[in-house]
Amino acid sequence: MKETLTQRYAKWEHNPETDGRLFLITDIHGQYKMFREAMKFLRFVNFPRPDQKPDFLINLGDMCDRGEGSFDVLSSFRDNPNFKSLDGNHEKMMFNGTRKPPYQSFVSTGSDARGSRREYWMTNGGNWMYNHDFNAVRALADWTETLPFAAELHIDGKVIGLSHASVAPNEIFESAVETDWFEDHDVDWENTKKAAMIAGDESQHIMYREMMEYCLTFCRKAERQKIELNVKGVDAVLHGHCVQEHEPLILGKTMYFDNGAFLHDPHEQKFYMNVLEYAPEDKGAIFGMFRLYQFYYDENKMLCLK
């Protein structure tokens, strides 16, 4: 798969004839065991034989936190050339929370969190950090700062827009107030591309950059208000971030497919680890492009497919 990275915006070009199968996932949140078992179930090809082609996997952010396997998930995406990932809000929390090393308390034997950013990360699932060498975690956090905030995926003549939480509204370049955003439902994908590039441009004012980053990695307005956006310039848009129950949420040509893998409960099957496969040959394919796999653990801790 060919990759072109400009600032923090990626263009991925996938050719099914030469690149093999393409899968997409989001919000793994440290569920490394389930993730690896799902890839095994799908017979993901990492090391192809002469008669095989390598498969590719794209993650839409939030590899870490809320799961003890966060370090392994992050390492897998950093080190596997067949894995790609966007930046999510939890990667940013990890980055901010690792700028200062932990210090040894004078009144306890444990290491105390240092600063409000570390505390914010800890309250949002970052406690897995204490099971690993701090410098190793910080190195992973540094790597996440190279990830794109948004991407366009080209495949079979189609263009699919990808970002963790949201596209950029038309109003973002005029107003920093979130309540003003998405009043216009006709949105140009070029806004998202521009926002991602601004967020990655260190010559821009830090507050302007952080506003763009917030929009792409955290904003929930369109999803919460169930706004059906007409995103021009792409054939479909995929997001994670906003946890759905039972099924992905589809609004027009936008799909939110985080079904809360970290919340899986064998006694109440409404949260899943979702994986999309590009399979336009399927009659029931979502948007005419994607086959949906929904994984969960049963009461015997066996991986199951819904």
N, C-alpha and C positions, 0 to 999 in steps of 0.2 A: 504494500500500500504506500503510495507516494504521499509525503507530507511536506507542506509548505507552511512555515511558521513566521508570522509578521507581528512583532510586538507580542501580545498575548492572544492572538487570533490565529486559528489553524485552518488550513484547507487540506482535507484528506480525500484522496482519489483512490477508490477501490475498484479494481477490475476483477470480477468474479471468475473470469477465464484464467487468470494467472495468479490471483491472490487467495483463492480458496473461499471458504465461507466467512461471513461477517456476522458477529454477534455484538449486541449492545446491552449494557447493564448499568445500574445506578445505585448509589447509596448502599454500598456493601457494609459499611459501618463495622469493620473489624470482624465480620462473620466469616473468618478464613476457612474453617472446616466446611461449612455449607457451600461456600464459594468453590472450593477445590472439588468437592463432591459433585457439584452441578457441572463443572467443566468436564469432569470425568464422565458423567452421564451423557453429556453432549458429544463425547469423544473429540474434544477439542484437539486439533493437531498443532502441536508446538514444534515437533521435530519430524518433518515429513520424510517418508521414504521416497525413493526415486519416482514412484508412481503417484505420489501425493503432492498436494499444495498446502502451504501453511495457512491456518485459520487466523483471523484477527478479532480482537475484542476491544471495544471502546466503552469506557466508563464515563459517566456524566458527573463525576465528583463525589465527595464524601466517602472516601475509602476508609477513613479512620473514625475512631471514637465510638463509644457505646458497646464495644466488643473487645475482648482480650486478644483477638488476633489482628489488631490494627497494624502492628509492626510488620507482620508477615504479608498482609494485603498490600501495604505501601511498598515494601521491598519487591514484591512480585511485579507491580506495575512499573517500578523504577528499572528493574533489571531484565524484564522480558521484552524483547523487541517486537513481539506480536501483540503486546498490550499497549493501549493508549488511554489517557485519561484527561478530562477537564479538571480545572480547579473548582473546589466547592467551598462552602462557608466553613466546614470543619477543618479543611486543610489550612485555611487562613487562621482559624483559632489556634491550631497547632503551631503555625509559624509565629504568631504574636506571643504565644505562651512559652516559646523556647528561646526568646531573645536574651533572657537572663538566666544563668544557671541556678539550680536550687542551692540553698544554703543549709548548713547544719544548725539546728536549734540548740540553744543553750539549756533549754528546759525539757527537751525530749530527745529520744534517739533517732527520730525520723527526720526526713528532710521536709522543710516547710515550703509551701508555695510562696513565690516572691512576686508581688505586684498584682494589681487587679486583673490584668490580662491573663495571667496564669490561673487565677482563681476562677475567672469566667470560663476558661477552657475546662478546668476540672469539673465545674458544675454541669458541663455539657458533654461529659463522657470521656474526658482526657486522662482519667486516672491510670489507664494502661501504661502511661509513660513511666511510672515508677517501677515497672517490671523490667526495664531495659536501661542500658547505658545512656546517660543523658546526651552525650556527644553523638551517639548513633541516631537518636531520635531527632536531634537538631539537624543532622545531615540530611535526614529524610525531609524535614520541614524546609530546608534550604532548596532541596530538589523541587518541592511542590511550587515554589515561586517561579519555576520555568514553565509551568503548565499553562495552556491556553484557558481563557475564561469562556470562550465560545468557539465554535467551529462550524464549517460547512462541509458536509459529506457528499461527495459526488459519486454516484453509482448508477450505471445503466441509463445515463442521460438525465437522471433525477438529481435534485439538490435537496438535502435534508439539513435543516438548521438544528444545532445542538447547543444547549447551555444548561447549567445546573438548575437554575431557579426560574428564570424569566427571560423574555426578549426585552430589548430596550424600547420604551415608548417614544412616540414622536415628541412628547413634551419634555423629555429629560434634558434636552439641550437649552431649554428656556427656564425650567423650574426644578429646584432641588426638593420640592415638597411632594412626597409620594402620593398624597391624596389628589394631586393634579394629574397624575399619570394615567394613561389609558382611557382618557375621555374620548379620544379618537381611536376607534377600533380598527381602522385601516392603518396597519403598521408596516413600515418598510424594513426588511431584514438588514439593509445597509446601516440602520441605526445600531443594531446589535454589533455588527462588525466594527463600526466606529467607536462604540462604547468600549469594546474589548481592547482596541488599540490604544485608546486614551488611558484606560486603566493600567496598561503596561508601559506607558510613556513617562519616564522619570522627569522629563522636562516640564510636564504639566503640574499644576498646583496639587498638593497632596489631597486636599479636600475634594477637588474635582475628580481626581482619580478614584478616591474611595467611594464617591457617589456612584460612579459607573460600576465599580466592583460590587457594591451593595446591590445594585439593580440586578446584575447577572447572577449573583450567587445567593441572594437572600430574599429578594422581593417576592411576596406572595399575593399581591393585590389581584392580579388577573385570575389566579386559581381560586382564591377565596370568594371572589365575587362572581365566579363562573362566567367570566367575560370571554365570549367567542371572538377571538381576534382574526382578522384577515391579514395574515403575514405575507406580504408581497415579496417575491424574489426567491421563494423556496417552495418545494412541493409538500413538505411536512416539517413540523417542529417537534422535538423531543426534549422533555425536561424530567428531572427527578425532584428532590428536595421536599415536596409536599406529599406527606404520607396519605395514601388512599387505602380504603378498606375493600377487600375482596377483589376488585378489578382496577385496572388503570382508568384514569379519568380522561375522556376524549372530549375536547371542545373544538369543534370545527376540524381543522387540520393540525391541531396541537394535542399532544398526548403527554400526560404526567404519569410516569409508570413506576414510581416508588411505592411499593406496597408494604413497606415497613419490615424488612428482613430481620432487623434487630429486635422486633417485637413478637417474633413467632411464638405461638402458644399451641402445643399439641392438642389442647382441650377445646380450643376455639379457633377454627380455621378461617381467619380473615386477613392474616398478614403473610406475605410471601416474599421470597427473593425472585424477582422477575428477570428473565433474560429474553431479549428479542433476537430473532434470527432473520436476516434478510432472506425472504423466501417468497418472491412474487408469484411463484407457480402455485402457491396455496390458494384455493378458492375463497377461503375465509380470511385471508391475510389482512391485517389492520392497515388501512390506507392503501391496500393492494400491494403491500411491501413486506410486512413483518408478521412472522409467526411468534406467538407468545408462549413461553414456558413459565410456569409458576411452581416454585419449589418450596417445600416445607418439611419439617420433621414431625413424625408421628410420635405416639406415646413411648415407643421403643427406641426413639432417637434414630430412626431410619429415615433416610432422605426419600421423599415421595414427590410425585408430580401430580398436580391437581388435574 
